[in-house]
Amino acid sequence: MFVVTTLAILGCMAMALVRAIKGPPLFDRMLAVNTFGTKTVLLIAVLGFLSGRPDFLDLALVYAMMNFMSTLAVLRFSRFGNLAKMDQENEAPDAL
């Protein structure tokens, strides 16, 4: 049963990879890359369960956090052009 699950996850990862390469808009590509990262987390967790190593779950959680943060960084860079400073219209007003 877990072999079927692993093959299904690999199939979903392949479809997400095709979409990331083929998709013209940036947001479609980022969604596909984020989906690929999520499926990678699932694959690490399943392989950890199959091999009897529960410490793989820690690796999967760290990878999930890195996937989320990198997605936010790339989307912020694509919108604002840098990661350090926001546009003037989007900044919070100064406290009095």
C-alpha positions as CSV (number, residue, x, y, z in Angstrom):
1,M,0.0,0.0,0.0
2,F,2.8,2.4,0.8
3,V,4.5,1.7,-2.5
4,V,1.3,2.8,-4.3
5,T,1.3,5.9,-2.2
6,T,4.9,6.7,-3.0
7,L,4.2,6.2,-6.7
8,A,1.2,8.4,-6.6
9,I,3.2,11.2,-4.9
10,L,6.0,10.8,-7.5
11,G,3.3,11.1,-10.2
12,C,2.0,14.3,-8.7
13,M,5.5,15.6,-8.4
14,A,6.1,14.9,-12.1
15,M,3.0,16.8,-13.1
16,A,3.9,19.7,-10.9
17,L,7.4,19.8,-12.4
18,V,5.9,19.8,-15.9
19,R,3.6,22.7,-15.0
20,A,6.5,24.6,-13.5
21,I,8.5,24.3,-16.7
22,K,5.6,24.9,-19.0
23,G,3.5,27.5,-17.2
24,P,3.9,31.0,-18.7
25,P,2.9,33.3,-15.8
26,L,5.2,33.6,-12.8
27,F,2.5,32.9,-10.3
28,D,1.5,29.6,-12.0
29,R,5.1,28.5,-11.9
30,M,5.5,29.5,-8.3
31,L,2.4,27.6,-7.4
32,A,3.7,24.5,-9.2
33,V,7.1,24.8,-7.4
34,N,5.3,25.2,-4.1
35,T,3.2,22.1,-4.9
36,F,6.4,20.2,-5.8
37,G,7.9,21.2,-2.4
38,T,4.8,20.1,-0.6
39,K,4.8,16.7,-2.3
40,T,8.5,16.4,-1.4
41,V,7.6,16.8,2.2
42,L,5.0,14.1,1.9
43,L,7.5,11.8,0.1
44,I,10.2,12.3,2.8
45,A,7.6,11.5,5.5
46,V,6.4,8.3,3.7
47,L,9.9,7.1,3.1
48,G,10.8,7.8,6.7
49,F,7.8,5.7,7.8
50,L,8.7,2.9,5.4
51,S,12.3,2.8,6.5
52,G,11.4,2.9,10.2
53,R,13.2,6.2,10.8
54,P,11.0,8.7,12.5
55,D,13.7,11.4,12.4
56,F,12.9,11.9,8.7
57,L,9.8,13.7,9.9
58,D,12.0,16.4,11.4
59,L,13.7,16.8,8.1
60,A,10.4,17.0,6.3
61,L,9.2,19.8,8.7
62,V,12.4,21.8,8.1
63,Y,12.0,21.3,4.4
64,A,8.4,22.5,4.6
65,M,9.5,25.7,6.4
66,M,12.2,26.3,3.9
67,N,9.8,25.8,1.0
68,F,7.3,28.3,2.5
69,M,9.9,30.9,3.2
70,S,11.5,30.6,-0.2
71,T,8.1,30.9,-1.9
72,L,7.3,34.1,0.0
73,A,10.8,35.5,-0.8
74,V,10.5,34.9,-4.5
75,L,6.9,36.3,-4.7
76,R,8.0,39.4,-2.7
77,F,11.0,39.9,-5.0
78,S,8.9,39.6,-8.1
79,R,6.4,42.2,-6.8
80,F,8.7,44.8,-5.2
81,G,12.0,44.1,-7.0
82,N,13.9,43.7,-3.7
83,L,13.6,41.9,-0.4
84,A,14.6,44.6,2.0
85,K,12.2,47.5,1.5
86,M,8.6,47.8,0.4
87,D,7.1,50.5,-1.8
88,Q,6.2,53.8,-0.3
89,E,2.4,53.2,-0.7
90,N,2.6,49.8,1.1
91,E,4.7,51.0,4.1
92,A,3.0,51.3,7.5
93,P,2.7,54.9,8.8
94,D,5.3,56.0,11.4
95,A,4.2,55.8,15.0
96,L,3.7,59.1,16.8
